[in-house]
Amino acid sequence: MPVVVQPEARGDERGALLAYLEAQRGAFRRALHGLTEEQARSAPSASECSVLGLLKHVTVGEEGWVRKFKGEETRPSSEQMAEWQSGWTPAPEETIEVLIARNERVAAETEAAVRALSSLDETFVSPKYPWDEGGERSWRWGLLHLMEELARHAGHVDVIRETIDGKGAFDLVFETGAMPEPDWSQMG
């Protein structure tokens, strides 16, 4: 979803990365704007994904990756894989409100961890997965990976939301006040 990300203060790389991460997180929150619980859980496309399920998935993913960045998890476990698999489907008690609050908490924890670093060059060990050899990575790499994941799934959430009620990304950006609607007549 489109949204304006203000330029970082000169030389504030971590601020720029965090701002773009937050812009992508906002796409998921906006996609839920005005939906009922039933609509948020619906899977109206060929995919089995729902808007709420995708919010849960990216939140669980960010939470897990930040634990890895901090060295709290160094190899995949069956428990982590089960958490990842269940991360696509919200439990009945995981309402829109509950999952948005969890997403905001995880975002704050990520920001605090990034701000506490002496440098984005600090490293962590990424575990080996069937799709990745793993190895030493910088926090910069980790934040870019999170951004990639969020952006990829933000595109999915756009399509699902538009399928539910016809509201596209720009509609939701303007409706939620994330960005004022421009004067389209000024567009050449």
GIHUJO-V224251 format. One line per field, one symbol per residue. ss: DSSP state (H for helix, E for strand, C for the rest). psi: psi as a letter, one per 40 degrees, with the letter a starting at -180 (. if undefined). burial: b if it has 24 or more other C-alpha atoms within 12 Angstrom, else e. Layout:
ss=???
psi=???
burial=???
//
This chain:
ss=CCCCCCCCCCCCHHHHHHHHHHHHHHHHHHHCCCCCHHHHHCCCCCCCCCHHHHHHHHHHHHHHHHHHHCCCCCCCCHHHHHHHHHCCCCCCCCCHHHHHHHHHHHHHHHHHHHHHCCCCCCEEEECCECCECCEEEEHHHHHHHHHHHHHHHHHHHHHHHHHHHCCCHHHHHHHHCCCCCCCHHHCC
psi=iiihhiiiihegdddddddddddddddddddeheiiddddeigeadieiidddddddddddddddddddeeeheiiiddddddddeeehhidegiddddddddddddddddddddeidieeiiihhihideheaahiiddddddddddddddddddddddddddeehidddddddeedhihigdeeg.
burial=bbbeeeeeeeeeebbbbbbbbbbbbbbbbbbbbebebebbbbbeeeeebbbbbbbbbbbbbbbbbbbbbbeeeebbeeeeeeebeebbbbeeeebbeebbebbbebbeebbebbeeeeebeeebbbbeeeeeeeeebebbbbbbbbbebbbebbbbbbbbbbbbeebbbbbbbeeeebeeeeeeeeee
//
